[in-house]
Every structure is written in structure tokens, then in C-alpha cells.
Amino acid sequence: MGERRYERSGSSASRARSAISKTIIGVGILPVVRSMNGEQPSSTGAPHAYPFLAIVLRQLGYEARMGDVALYEFGPGIWTSEGPIISFFGFRYPTRMAVIRLPNRGLFVWSPVALSTTLKQDVDALGSVRCLVSPSRLHHLYLGEWKSAYPSARLYASPDLRAKRKDLAFDADLGDAPESEWAGEIDQAPVRGSFLTEVVFFHRESGTAIFADLVQNFPPDWFASWRGVLARLDGICAPNPGPPREWRATFFNRGAARASLRAILSWPIERVLMAHGDPVCADGLSFVRRAFGWLL
């Protein structure tokens, strides 16, 4: 049975969007967004492709800041969608969610972004939303919106999120072992040792490790002026990705953190998807090792 990744299964627009989405993954989504906003492309990658992609994306109905876009395929059985760019202490942060299709066509939705009409249509075309997952207590803003849209979906709380979001009725708390809904398809590892525990996931079929904030991979010129200098010094920009240095400093229990990291590094990682920054499509395990060089 054919999949409708975008507007209409089999339509020329659908096929064009599918091809464009694969190209976006290849060059990185953030440079494309910059071009769509009239900004200069990054000095890395294939800059001459970005203006062309920006023009085509506009013709296909994408918004300049990617706030209302369809899902695009990241790998076998996994899709992603760009949310709005938000302000985080004055820094422009892009946002991203992931959708994984389980064997029974149930959908595992990771760190959901704002649920637009277009996004809902494309999610519904993939299957039935079964699991709404928060990877850390910082990623929770749209859980209520998605739960209202999909009342039969189970809501999973990251560590300490229940106390923060007492307005939500969570069905379970994330721990060391995968839940029965995704066991055998998605592995998980809570990274402990700091005041903030993030649960990292690994999608077996696509070989994708999924990080919320523990790995941030912004292009060096994503942030302007003094913010760019601070971001590079903070260790969240390519070619030296990772979590902000002030967060690294709070990992007082390095033994617990290294135990978590060993579990992550045991996965056969090919791709890396993160909420903030350009995803990685090859040699993912080496990338993760480099991102956690401060902890090894």
C-alpha cells in the first residue's frame, strides 16, 4: 500500500517533495532555512544548492521558517518535521520532532512540535499515533496539544516531568528498558549524572540515534555576532558538537554518565538526529564519540 508522505499519494507534488526532502537531508536543513530567509549560506557543504532549494521549496508551499511543513523521510521507518524557530535566552533555536513507524503501523512520536493541519494530515497518513514521548523535562510544550488530537495515544514522561506538568495525565515514565509498545524496535538509555536526565533513543531499522539537547550541532554561522562567538565557545557548533559547556559542568557523577554513554556507544549508529542542529546521515557512531569527547 502506497504511503502519502506529503499531500497526495502518487501525485507529482508528492514525488517532488520526497526528492527534495532527501536532498535537504544531504545538505542540512538549517542552511536551506537560512537561504529561504534571505540569509547567506554556510561556508560548509554545497552553498550553491541552497538558493535553488529555497525557490523550489517555496513553490511547493513550504513556509520560510519551516513552521508548517510536511514530514520528510530521514531513513527507513523514520520521519522528521521542522518546528518553528524559538528564542532560548535570546538565541534562535530551530526545533525538530521525529516520528517512527512501528511494525503494527502504530506511530512513536518523539518530542512533538506544534501540530499544524498539514503536519497532522501527514502523520495520519503514516499510521496511528500510539506513543507520545518526551525525551527530557525541557521537551514538553506540545504534549497536551497532541494528546488532545490523539486521545487514545499513550503519554510517556521523561524523568521529573510528572512534577512539572501536573496538568497532564501520563500513562508511564521512561526508564532503562524500552516500553512494550516499542521494545525490539527502539532502544533507550537515560543519561544520568546531572540535574537534568535526558533519555536517548536508538531506532534499529534506520540505525538512528536520537538526541534532544545532549548533542547540538549548529552550523558555525547559525548565530549572529556575539551570540555566534558564545555558541562556538560553548561547544554546540560544528565541527565540535555537544551539549553546552555549562551543562557538561553539572555532570558531577561522571561514573553514572559514562555508564549511560557506554550503552549508547554499543549501538550500531549510522545516523544521528537531534532537536537542535543539522542531522548526520553517515558515520554516526564516530560523530557521537566526538560529541562526547569531554566525557570519555
N, C-alpha and C positions, 0 to 999 in steps of 0.2 A: 504494500500500500504506500503510495507516494506521500512525502512529507511536504507540508506547506510551511517553509521556513519564514516566508515574508507575507506577501499579500494573497496571491492565488497560486495554488499548486499547478506547476507546468506552464505558467504564464511567462512571457518574455521578461517582464519586470522581475519576477521571482528568480529566474535564471540569472539575470544580470546582477541582481543584488547578491546572490550566492557567490558569483565570481568575484564581485567587488569585495565582499566580506573576507574572502580568502586572501585577497591582495592586501587589505588593511592589516590583517594579522601579520603578513610578511614584513611590512614596513613599519608597523607600530601605529596604534590608534591615535596617540597623542600628537604626533606630527601632522596627521591628517586634520585633526580638530583645529590645530593652530592655523593651518592653511585656510580652513573654512572660515576662520575668524579674521582673516587678512593679516595674520602674523607671519614672520619669517620662519622658514623651516629650519629644523635642526641641522647642524653640520654633519651629523652622522646619518647613515642609511642612504636612501635614494631620494634626495630632496626634489629632483625634477619631477618625480611622480606625484608629489603631494598636490600641487595646484590642479593637475588633471583629475585626480581622485576627488578633490573638493568640488569641482564643477560637476562631475558625474553624480556624486552623492547628492548634491543639491537638486539635480534633475530627477533623481529617484525619490526625492521627498524627505531626505534627512535634514534635521534641524542643525543649525550651525554649532550649537553646543551639545549635540548628541543627547538632548534631554528627552526626546520622544522617538526612539528608534526601534527597529525590529531586532530580534535576536540574530546573531550570526554565529556560524559554527566554528568552534575553536579546535575541535578534534572529534574522533569517533564517540558519539554519545554524549557530547558536552557542548553547550552553547553559552554565550555570554552577551550581555547587553550593557551599554554605557548609560549611566545615570547622569544627572546634572552635575556641573562643577559647583562645589560648595566652598565656602570660606571657613578655614580652620585656623583660628588665631591670625587672620589676615592673609593666610596662604591659600592659593587657589588649588583645591584638591579635586581631581576628577574622581568619579565613583564608578564602581562596576559590580555587577552581580553575575552569578553563574547558575545554569540550570543543567542538571544531569538527568538523563532518562534511564530509568531502571528497567530491568527485563520485562516487568509487567506493564510497561508504559506509564507507570507512576513517575512523577517528577520530584526530584530533590532540588529545592530552591535554596541557594546559598546567598546570604547577605542581600536580601531583596532591596531593589531601589524603588523609586516612586512608580506606581502601577498605572501607566498610561493606557488608553484604549488600544493603541497599536501593539504595545507590549503584551497586553492581556490576550489579544487575538492570536498572537504568535505563540505564546505559551500554551494556550488552549489547543492549538494545532499540533503541538508535540505530544500531548498526553494529559493526564490528570494530575494536578498538583496534590501530592501526598504529604510532603515534608517541607516545613518552613524552618530554616536553620539560621541561628545567629552564631557566628564564629567567636565573637567576644562581646563583652558588655558595651563596647563602643559602637557596635553594629546592630542597631535595633529599631531605628526610626520608623521603618515602614512595615514592621511585622504586623501591627494592628490592621493596617490597610489591606494587606494581603490575606490576613485571617478573615476579615470581613468579606472579601471577594471569594475566598475558598474556605468556607466554614468547616468542611469535613477534613481539611488538612490538619496534620498534627504539628504542633508548635514546640520546637526544641530550644531550650535555654542554654546559653553559654554560661560558664562559671560566674556566679554572683549576679546574673541578670535578673533572676526572680525578685531579689530585693529591690532592684532598681525599677523594674516595670511591674508593679503590683496590679496594674490595670489589665494585664494580660494573663490569661489562663493557660499556662504552659502544660503540655502533656508529659514532658520528660526533660531531664537535664543531661547534657552531654558529658560523657566520661571517657575513660580509656578505651573501652570496647565500642565498636560500631553498634548502632541500634539494629534490631532485627529487620527493619524496613530496607536497610542498605548494606547489611553485612554480606561480605563476599564480593561486593561491587565497589564499595568506598571504604577505605581505611581512615583512621583518625588518630591524632596524637595531640593531647593537651600539652602546651609548652608552659611548664610551671617554673617557679623560681623568682618571680617578680610579683608586684602588686596586681598586675593585670595578666590573666591567663587567657591565651588565645588557643583555640582548637584548630589545628591544621589538618586538612583533608587530602586524601590521595585517591584519584579516580583511576581504577586499574585499567579499564579498557583503553583509555586515551593516554595513560601514563602521565597524568597531570597532577602536580602538587598545587594546592590552592591555599594562598595566604591572604589574610586580611591586612594587618599592619606590620607584622614581623618582617616582611620583605617589601620595601618600597623601592621602585625603580624608575624614577623620573628622568627624562632626558636632561642633560646638564643645563639647557637654556629654558626649561619649562617655567621656572620662576624668574621674574624680572628684578633687576637692580640688586639692592642689598639683600632681598629675600633669596635671590639665587645664590649669593655668596654663603648665606647662612645654611641653605639647604645642602649645598655641596659639603660644607664643613660638618654638617650634621650627619652625613653618611647615608643620604636617601636618594642619591642621584647616580646614574650610570657614569662611569663603569664600576662604581663601588656601592652597590645596593645594600639595603639592610634596614633595620629599624632606626629611628632617631637615637642619637648617642645618649640623650638624657634618659631614654627608656632602657638602653643597654646598661646604664649605670645602676639601675634598680634591681638587676638580677643578682641579689645578694646570695641566693642559694644556687651557686653555679653547678653544683652536683646534680640537682634536680633538673636544671635547664639542659645540661649536657646529656642526661638520660633521655629526655624528650627528643633532643636533636639526634641522638643515635637511632631512635625509632624512625625518624623522618629520613635520615640518610640511608636506611636499609631498604627504602622503597626504590624501585627501578624508574626513577623520574626522568621523563623525556621532555615534558613541557612544564612551564610554571605560569600560573595565573594568579594575579594579585588584585586587590581592590584599587590600589593607587599606583599607577605607573605602567610602563609598557610590558606586556606579557613576553614570555620567552618560549620559542617554538622548537628549540633543538638544544641538545646537551644540557638538559635541565638540572641533572644532578651536580654537574660542575658549577653551574650558576648558584645553586643553593649552598654548596660548600663555600663558595666565595662570599656569599651574603652573610654567612655565619662564621666567617674567619675570626671575628672578635671573640667568639665563644669556644672555638676549637682549642 
